[in-house]
Amino acid sequence: MTLGNTGSAERGERKTNGEVMSASMSLEAQYCAHNYHPLPVVLTRGEGVFVWDENGKKYLDMMSAYSAVSHGHAHPRLVAVVREQVATLTIVSRAFYTDKLGPFLELACKLTGQDMAMPMNTGAEAVETAIKAARKWAYTVKGVADNQAEIICCSGNFHGRTIAAVAMSDEAQYQEGFGPFPPGFRIVDYGNIEALRAAINVNTAAFIVEPIQGEGGIVVPPEGYLSAAADLCREHNVLLICDEIQTGLGRTGKFLASDHDGVVPDGLILGKALGGGIMPVSMFLARREVMEVFTPGDHGSTFGGNPLGAAIGLEALNIIVEDDLAARSAEMGDYLLQQLRDIDSPLISDIRGKGLFIGVEIDPSLTSARSICEALMSRGLLSKETHETVVRLAPPLVINKAEIDWAVQQISAVIATMEKVQLAS
Ligand SMILES: *Cc1c(COP(=O)(O)O)cnc(C)c1O
């Protein structure tokens, strides 16, 4: 058992909220900004669907870094590509061509039905890229008057943490203390096609939407919403841009969540799993007419499209296709959803999702999603609450049936125990 080079278990201290802090936790809590509320576990190693903590305890990862680790931890094919590429060429910037970027973007475009892509690193940067593309397209192609372009987004959305991304949000905490915000965003009710119709006007450049809302609490809109939105956008010469940073790349049981509706959007944002669980790789993809609004000097990123990220991204896409991770997600997701629905408890008010992208809604009058995640953690299952009431279940797509069975046993046991505590109080 190793506990780092300076501390020991005895260095652990008790926090006021009852969480035991190990030396690593204390150090992180002292020097790292408190913009997250992590579960009290220090992870040191990962392989496939499992991670291990500093005491050697093994956990099933049902969180997979908000879907960034869809391939599982340390996928052997990805590790091999990293080893090869890291010793060959890593960063040169887009001041030069490389042998790696073209093949990566070609495959990404072919798999998504898009014409061109702009490589970025994090999801939020790719969202910014989409916003800039939509606005410039509105002025140069659609003919919107200068500085009048509007982008429609949805209630409950999550598009990242940059100033523009939080300007699009209706979540008070995302904005509080960070204003002023750029104008030009209009929020409509998610899932309500009439609200979208009413919000479109001559200045509307784009409608940016998550086909299933992730951070919003795994919210699945009504059947046919996305295809109706696509029709409406086409009718009014408005770009439909899907933010599939979290829902894309097999997560919901299709290669893209928009495939469930047979929709090919005018613009598409990918990230998270695109980096194979190894490093941030994102991109904005679009029809040629949209991407061609960018000219040299308009927009860029020092690291975006670097050969290391491109090599990883290419292999990440190849694995998703060759191992048919989307089909696996559909099959395992249905299985998990079925097992979860068999748990009969007043603590659970809703279970929803598609593929291995599942939210279990907890009745907040009875317990919190956080307490459930903490109890699951002590049983060796890692997940994280979203929006206080939802337990997110989004394991690596390589998870198998036996692992799901084990996870469901832990979840049932935790729910049963909590139910007893509730009934006793
Ligand atoms: C995670 C996420 C983002 C932001 O990605 P980062 O890599 O954290 O910047 C944007 N949109 C959606 C839908 C996301 O899930």
The ligand as an SDF file (V2000), in Angstrom:
LIG
                    3D

 15 15  0  0  0  0  0  0  0  0999 V2000
  -18.6480   18.6670  -21.4230 C   0  0  0  0  0  0  0  0  0  0  0  0
  -19.4830   19.4370  -22.3680 C   0  0  0  0  0  0  0  0  0  0  0  0
  -19.0330   20.6640  -22.9040 C   0  0  0  0  0  0  0  0  0  0  0  0
  -17.7440   21.3080  -22.4710 C   0  0  0  0  0  0  0  0  0  0  0  0
  -16.6080   20.5240  -22.7430 O   0  0  0  0  0  0  0  0  0  0  0  0
  -15.2210   20.8700  -22.0000 P   0  0  0  0  0  0  0  0  0  0  0  0
  -14.2520   19.9050  -22.6220 O   0  0  0  0  0  0  0  0  0  0  0  0
  -15.4360   20.6200  -20.5430 O   0  0  0  0  0  0  0  0  0  0  0  0
  -14.9200   22.2830  -22.2870 O   0  0  0  0  0  0  0  0  0  0  0  0
  -19.8510   21.3020  -23.8110 C   0  0  0  0  0  0  0  0  0  0  0  0
  -21.0300   20.7720  -24.1990 N   0  0  0  0  0  0  0  0  0  0  0  0
  -21.4860   19.5970  -23.7150 C   0  0  0  0  0  0  0  0  0  0  0  0
  -22.7990   19.0640  -24.1780 C   0  0  0  0  0  0  0  0  0  0  0  0
  -20.7420   18.9140  -22.7520 C   0  0  0  0  0  0  0  0  0  0  0  0
  -21.2210   17.7830  -22.2350 O   0  0  0  0  0  0  0  0  0  0  0  0
  1  2  1  0
  2  3  1  0
  2 14  2  0
  3  4  1  0
  3 10  2  0
  4  5  1  0
  5  6  1  0
  6  7  2  0
  6  8  1  0
  6  9  1  0
 10 11  1  0
 11 12  2  0
 12 13  1  0
 12 14  1  0
 14 15  1  0
M  END
$$$$
